[in-house]
Amino acid sequence: MLPIVQLVHRPGILDLGWGHPDPAALPVAALRRATDATLTRYGADALAYGAERGPGPLIEWICARLAHIDARHPDPTEVLITSGASQALDLLCTLIAAPGDTVLVESPTYHLAVRILRDHPLHLVAVPSDADGIDVEALTIILRQLAKRGRQARMLYFVPTYHNPTGVCLSLERRRALAMIAAEHGFVLVEDDVYRELSYDAPAPPSVWSIAPPGAVVRIASFSKSLAPGLRLGYLTADASLTRRLIGSGLLDSGGGVNPFTALTVAEVCATGDFEATVTQLRAMYRERRDALAQSLRMYLPPGCRFTVPGGGFFQWVELPEGVDAATLLPRAEQTGVSYLPGSRFYLDAARSNTLRLSFSLYPPHQLTEAARRLGEALAAIR
């Protein structure tokens, strides 16, 4: 039988490379209720071609939700429903940039977003980051160097809140500086903000979109992390002039919007309070898993390993001792029954080979503890 899910379980291996939710945490009952309510409420209209921007009930809820969890209440004309964050990024690459244009990418960054950027294809330039997020001073230098070569950046893709892969949150000072730099140099910031709902210690900081001058930022969001990835449902917030351009694209004009039935069903989940209940449960569950993994890494990793505990999201970034290559270590780790993604996957160039990414979203605490023990065993074996 052909597979129906992306996730592949390998017997005997705790694979912390997958940034997937635990299937047991997916809100099957809530979505079943919402599906029935949607068909009862809207009838055949729920199954027709939808409005290009997306259904009004979901857009209105998103506007109210962002007023609650972010620093700005968008106007409905600034919101566009998409088929997940990936489709939003692909759509922006099509309409904002042309093949060969220069696009800046923080380094390290979400490796699968890079796949989308390269599909177009674009000239990608890495911008380094540190413990406070993307380095705005380095960005200024890079922009100056590009100008000397007669090139201008069209976009900058970054994940400022509970970063994938490092878990870092961009400081508020840098958020403000980045917004001003983008406005000054005339490129668009593409802010991947899919982890905002998954904050474990304190509310997420204001999005860059919420504090930036009009037109400087497009913010991408998704229900994949906060509800269920199989919905393939997300949205973006941007200046109304840009959302009008997007709505006029051939894809949305031809399809009558994307996922209209799914979007109406999610609107029902949100209206009944099931979304808030689900997010509350997910925060508690992932907080416990994050803490279990961090405590176990402290216990089992040898001296010379470093990590900081993320304030939200799915991922734990680990720096191994100098001279230890995470890609070289991986076969030994899998022999002990644990896997991960080497940090080199997340760099365009100049990869730090002694880094790796662990996801704590998929496994319960006792298995995360065992995974950390196995990783420590693999490190001890090569040392």
C-alpha positions, 0 to 999 in steps of 0.5 A: 500500500502506498504511504499516506503520511510523510513521517517514516519510522525506523525500527529501533531509532528515536529519530529527533530529525523530524519536526513533526507533531505527535500524532496523538496530539492532533485534534481529530475530534475537534476537526470532526465536529467542525467539519460537520458544523461547516457543512451544516452552516454553509451547505454547498457553498462550503464546497464551491470555489472560494473567495480569492483572499480566503473565507471571511470568517477565518480572516476576521478571526485571524485579525482578532487573534493577532490583536491578542497575540501580536502588537498589531491588529491587521485590516482584513485587506492585509490578510491572505489565506494560503496553502501553508507557509511553504505555498506562501513563500513560493507565491512571494518568490514568484511575484516579488522576485525574478530568476537571478534576483538577489535574496538574502537568507539568514544563516543558519536557516530553515533548510526546506525554505532554501529548497523553495528559494532555489527552485525559482532560481534565485541568487542566495546570499547568507547573512550570519546570525548569533545568539540574538538572531540575525546580525544587522551589522553584518547585514549592513556590510553585505548590502554595501558590498552588493551595491558596489557590485551593482546588485540590490536585494529583493527579499530577506527570508528569516525566522525571528521567533523561536527560530528553526533550527536554533530556537533563538528569538531575535531581540526587539532592538534588532527587530526594529533595526531590521525593519528600518534597514529594509525600508531604507534599502527597498527590499521586502522582509519575509518573516516566517512566524509559524511558531508564534503560538508555541511559546512556553515561558513568556509571550512571543515578542512583537513580530517584525511585521507589527512594528515595521513601516508599511510595505517593509514586511510580509509575515507568513503564518501557519496552522501546521504547528498550532493545529495540524499540518495535514490541513495545509493551511496558512496565511500571510499579512502584508501591505494591502497593495501587495495582497491585491497583487497576490489575489490577482495572480493566476493561481488564486484567480484560477482556483478561487482561493486555496483550501476554501473548505478547509479554511471554513472548517478551521474558522469553525474550530476557532469560533468554538474555542477548540483552537484555543484549547488545542494550543493550550494543551500543545504548549503544556505538552511541548514545554514538558518535552522541551524541559525533559530533553534539556535536562537529559542533555545536561545529564548525558552529553560530555563536557564541551557540548553547549546549548541554550533552552529555547523559549518556544517552537520545536527545536533544540540546537546543540554545539558539539565540542570543536573537532566533532563533525555532526555528519560524521557522528550520525552513523554512530548515533544511529547505531546506538538508536538515535538520529538527528539533522546535522547542522550543516543542512541549515547553512548556505555556506561556511557550515559549522560542522559541529552543530546539530538540530534535535526536535522534541515535538514528536516523542514523549519525555521518557523517550527524549531522555533515552534519546539524549542518553543514546546521543551521549553514548555515541559521543563517548564512543568517538571520543 
